[in-house]
Amino acid sequence: MTEMPQLPKNLEELSFREAMSSLDEIVAALESNTLELEDSLVAYEQGIALLRNLRGRLDGAQQKIDVLMGELEETESDEVIDSTLQKA
């Protein structure tokens, strides 16, 4: 029978790489079909928790990148004339 890794209660304690490695181990254990039903359910729950955590980290990183990219974009100045307006 495959032994499951023990995850910390606070998944933030794991680096992104460690969390990915733990998720890979869980997937491999589930795919090996060597776990008892109860152990499979525990492993699945741990995998879902890791996946949510990793997605949250990726979303946070994407938001930071979007902010940084937005800061790099040139903003229009007030001197730009709107050619769509016409005099009445």
C-alpha positions as CSV (number, residue, x, y, z in Angstrom):
1,M,0.0,0.0,0.0
2,T,1.2,3.5,-0.9
3,E,1.9,5.9,2.0
4,M,0.5,9.4,1.7
5,P,2.6,12.4,2.5
6,Q,1.5,14.4,5.6
7,L,0.5,17.9,4.6
8,P,0.9,20.8,7.0
9,K,-2.4,22.3,8.4
10,N,-1.5,25.6,6.8
11,L,-0.7,25.0,3.1
12,E,0.9,28.4,2.9
13,E,3.8,26.9,4.8
14,L,4.7,24.9,1.6
15,S,6.5,26.6,-1.2
16,F,4.7,26.5,-4.6
17,R,7.2,23.8,-5.7
18,E,6.6,21.7,-2.6
19,A,2.8,22.0,-3.0
20,M,3.1,20.9,-6.6
21,S,5.3,18.0,-5.7
22,S,2.8,16.9,-3.0
23,L,0.0,17.1,-5.5
24,D,1.9,15.0,-7.9
25,E,2.5,12.4,-5.2
26,I,-1.2,12.3,-4.4
27,V,-2.2,11.9,-8.0
28,A,0.3,9.1,-8.5
29,A,-1.0,7.3,-5.4
30,L,-4.6,7.6,-6.6
31,E,-3.7,6.5,-10.1
32,S,-1.7,3.5,-8.7
33,N,-5.0,2.0,-7.4
34,T,-3.3,0.7,-4.3
35,L,-5.1,2.8,-1.7
36,E,-8.0,1.6,0.4
37,L,-11.2,3.4,-0.3
38,E,-10.9,5.5,2.9
39,D,-7.3,6.4,2.2
40,S,-8.3,7.3,-1.4
41,L,-11.0,9.7,-0.1
42,V,-8.5,11.3,2.3
43,A,-5.9,11.7,-0.5
44,Y,-8.6,13.1,-2.8
45,E,-9.6,15.7,-0.2
46,Q,-5.9,16.6,0.3
47,G,-5.4,16.9,-3.5
48,I,-8.4,19.2,-3.8
49,A,-7.1,21.4,-0.9
50,L,-3.7,21.6,-2.6
51,L,-5.3,22.4,-6.0
52,R,-7.4,25.2,-4.5
53,N,-4.3,26.6,-2.8
54,L,-2.2,26.4,-5.9
55,R,-4.9,28.0,-8.1
56,G,-5.2,30.8,-5.5
57,R,-1.5,31.4,-5.6
58,L,-1.5,31.4,-9.4
59,D,-4.4,33.9,-9.5
60,G,-2.6,36.2,-7.1
61,A,0.5,36.1,-9.2
62,Q,-1.5,36.8,-12.3
63,Q,-3.1,39.8,-10.6
64,K,0.3,41.1,-9.7
65,I,1.5,40.7,-13.3
66,D,-1.6,42.5,-14.6
67,V,-1.0,45.4,-12.2
68,L,2.7,45.6,-13.2
69,M,1.8,45.5,-16.9
70,G,-0.8,48.2,-16.4
71,E,1.8,50.4,-14.8
72,L,4.0,50.0,-17.9
73,E,1.3,50.9,-20.4
74,E,1.3,54.5,-21.5
75,T,-1.6,56.5,-20.2
76,E,-3.3,59.0,-22.5
77,S,-2.6,62.6,-21.6
78,D,-5.2,65.3,-21.3
79,E,-3.8,66.9,-24.4
80,V,-5.2,64.1,-26.6
81,I,-8.0,65.6,-28.6
82,D,-11.2,63.5,-29.0
83,S,-12.0,63.7,-32.7
84,T,-15.4,62.0,-32.2
85,L,-16.9,65.2,-30.6
86,Q,-18.4,67.7,-33.0
87,K,-19.5,71.3,-32.4
88,A,-23.2,71.8,-32.1
